[in-house]
């Protein structure tokens, strides 16, 4: 099998797995008053953005609790009905592919997808500073985000 064919097949399999996983989360969220997110270290930006869109369409409350919410977990801040705890630590960094910088056009696209999930103050900081960090992440306390206007749980 050619490498390009294998990559295409792999991308389709990953895409299907993401959709199946999202369907499971969506079905679970429909049966509850709130989705409680705890100790989430992130994942794929596109999949998370689609999940949040579905949660918003059903007006599911999203509660960000636990010790950490890193990487794509921070996109939950874009939920229409979100709250967070002061103790949760949020980790921000720019979009990458397994820690490797993206080509500039993809970097800009995914940076903007991420930024669209943040309020104006956080979006400005993310676009000017945090997105340029690819390895590691900036840690921001829930208390600091609450001071920026996010509601506390």
C-alpha positions in Angstrom: 0.0 0.0 0.0 1.4 3.5 -0.9 2.3 5.8 1.9 -0.2 8.4 0.8 -3.0 5.8 0.7 -2.1 4.6 4.2 -2.1 8.2 5.5 -5.5 8.8 3.9 -6.9 5.6 5.4 -5.3 6.5 8.8 -6.9 10.0 8.7 -10.3 8.5 7.9 -10.0 5.9 10.7 -9.0 8.6 13.2 -11.8 10.9 12.0 -14.3 8.1 12.4 -13.0 7.3 15.9 -13.3 11.0 16.9 -16.9 11.1 15.6 -17.8 8.0 17.4 -16.2 9.4 20.6 -18.0 12.7 20.2 -21.3 10.9 19.7 -20.8 9.1 22.9 -20.0 12.3 24.8 -23.0 14.0 23.2 -25.3 11.2 24.1 -24.0 11.2 27.6 -24.3 15.0 27.9 -28.0 14.9 26.7 -28.8 12.7 29.6 -27.3 15.0 32.2 -27.8 18.6 33.4 -24.1 19.4 33.1 -20.9 18.0 31.6 -18.3 18.1 34.4 -14.8 18.2 33.0 -12.0 17.2 35.4 -8.2 16.8 34.9 -8.4 17.0 31.1 -5.0 17.3 29.4 -6.3 18.1 25.9 -6.7 16.5 22.5 -7.5 17.4 19.0 -8.6 21.0 18.4 -11.1 20.3 15.6 -12.8 17.4 17.5 -13.0 19.5 20.7 -14.5 22.5 18.7 -17.1 20.2 17.2 -18.0 18.8 20.6 -18.4 22.3 22.1 -20.6 23.3 19.2 -22.8 20.4 19.9 -22.9 21.2 23.6 -23.9 24.8 22.8 -26.6 23.7 20.5 -28.2 21.7 23.3 -27.4 24.4 25.9 -25.5 21.8 28.1 -23.8 23.4 31.1 -20.1 22.8 31.2 -18.3 22.8 34.6 -14.5 23.0 34.5 -13.4 21.5 37.7 -10.4 19.4 38.9 -6.8 20.2 39.0 -6.0 20.8 35.3 -7.6 21.8 32.0 -4.8 21.9 29.5 -4.5 22.5 25.7 -7.7 21.9 23.8 -9.6 21.5 27.1 -9.3 25.3 27.4 -11.7 25.5 24.4 -14.5 24.6 26.8 -14.3 28.2 27.9 -16.2 28.9 24.7 -19.3 27.0 25.9 -22.3 29.2 26.2 -23.1 27.9 29.7 -19.7 27.4 31.3 -18.3 27.8 34.8 -15.0 27.1 36.4 -13.4 26.7 39.8 -10.7 29.0 41.2 -8.4 26.0 41.9 -8.4 24.6 38.3 -5.1 25.4 36.4 -5.5 26.1 32.7 -2.6 25.4 30.4 -2.4 27.4 27.1 -0.1 26.9 24.2 -0.2 27.3 20.4 -1.5 24.7 18.0 1.0 22.0 17.0 1.1 18.5 15.7 2.5 16.4 18.6 4.7 19.3 19.7 6.0 20.1 16.3 5.3 23.5 14.8 2.7 23.6 12.0 3.2 25.3 8.6 2.2 29.0 8.9 -1.2 28.8 7.2 -2.3 25.9 9.4 -0.8 27.6 12.5 -2.9 30.7 11.7 -6.1 28.7 11.0 -5.9 26.6 14.2 -4.8 29.6 16.3 -7.9 31.5 15.2 -10.1 28.4 15.9 -8.8 28.3 19.4 -9.0 32.1 20.0 -12.7 32.1 18.9 -13.4 30.1 22.0 -12.0 32.7 24.4 -13.5 36.0 25.7 -12.0 39.2 24.3 -9.3 39.7 27.0 -8.1 36.1 26.9 -8.3 36.0 23.1 -6.0 39.1 22.9 -3.4 37.5 25.2 -3.6 34.2 23.5 -3.1 35.6 20.0 -0.3 38.0 21.0 1.6 35.6 23.3 0.4 32.1 24.3 -0.1 30.7 20.8 3.6 31.3 20.1 4.6 28.8 22.7 4.7 25.3 21.2 6.5 23.3 23.9 5.1 23.4 27.4 2.3 25.7 28.2 1.5 28.9 30.1 -0.4 28.1 33.4 -3.3 30.4 34.3 -5.3 29.9 37.4 -9.1 29.6 37.4 -9.1 32.6 39.8 -7.3 34.7 37.1 -9.8 33.6 34.4 -12.7 34.4 36.8 -11.2 37.9 37.2 -11.3 38.1 33.4 -15.0 37.6 33.4 -15.6 33.9 33.3 -18.2 32.7 35.8 -17.3 30.7 38.9 -19.0 27.4 39.7 
